[in-house]
C-alpha cells in the first residue's frame, strides 16, 4: 500500500505562503534578527517564492535581488526609526 504525502492536497502557493510565514521575522524578534543576513535573505527568498507562485516574476525578482544584497553584504539594516527620537 502506497503512502500519500500529507502535503498532497496543499497547493504550491499555500506551501510558499506557509514557508514565508515561518521565515518572516516577527516584531518581537526584529531587533535581534534585523542584521542577521541569513534570516533576512531567507524571508526575502520565501516572499519571492510566493510572488512566483502568483505568477508575478517582477515582484519576485525584486525580493531575490534584495536577498542577494543581504548575502553579499551590499545591503545593511537601517537604524530603527523608533530609537533616538525625543
C-alpha atoms as one frame of an Amber mdcrd trajectory, in Angstrom:
protein
   0.000   0.000   0.000   1.466   3.380  -1.000   1.530   6.293   1.358   0.169
   9.660   0.272   2.130  12.671   1.421   0.246  14.888   3.889   1.138  17.765
   1.569  -0.553  16.129  -1.413  -3.625  18.376  -1.231  -1.726  21.580  -0.479
  -1.177  23.968  -3.379   2.202  25.349  -4.314   1.012  28.813  -3.302  -0.114
  27.554   0.102   3.249  25.868   0.655   5.108  29.029  -0.335   2.882  31.131
   1.948   3.461  28.732   4.852   7.221  28.918   4.316   7.077  32.711   4.135
   5.058  32.806   7.356   7.605  30.561   9.056  10.607  32.625   7.886   9.188
  36.124   8.377  10.893  37.923  11.237   8.277  38.727  13.852   8.106  42.101
  15.571   9.307  40.546  18.844  12.421  39.170  17.069  13.035  42.221  14.895
  15.815  43.863  16.919  17.573  40.552  17.474  17.453  39.484  13.809  17.334
  42.753  11.848  21.014  42.433  10.902  21.077  38.644  10.569  21.939  38.229
   6.902  20.735  34.637   6.650  17.397  35.414   8.319  16.806  38.489   6.148
  17.741  36.688   2.922  15.598  33.681   3.867  12.474  35.763   4.415  13.024
  37.571   1.105  13.536  34.342  -0.837  10.358  32.921   0.682   8.472  36.074
  -0.328   9.883  35.718  -3.847   8.538  32.167  -3.992   5.064  33.451  -3.131
   5.251  36.011  -5.936   6.444  33.344  -8.377   3.556  31.074  -7.365   1.239
  34.021  -8.077   2.881  34.490 -11.495   4.380  37.847 -10.557   8.014  37.423
 -11.642   8.918  41.122 -11.467   7.980  41.261  -7.771   9.862  38.011  -7.193
  12.963  39.435  -8.850  12.938  42.490  -6.580  12.908  40.242  -3.495  15.600
  37.971  -4.898  17.859  40.930  -5.659  17.359  42.195  -2.099  18.172  38.720
  -0.764  21.390  38.640  -2.780  22.249  42.065  -1.345  21.945  40.677   2.179
  24.106  37.698   1.278  26.844  39.656  -0.490  26.780  42.346   2.229  25.827
  45.187  -0.090  22.661  45.766   1.983  22.521  46.576   5.699  19.702  47.152
   8.138  18.697  50.796   8.523  18.624  52.213  12.042  15.436  51.630  14.000
  13.070  54.562  13.352  11.796  54.481  16.944  15.206  54.929  18.559  16.749
  58.283  19.184  13.527  60.252  18.972  12.609  62.581  21.781
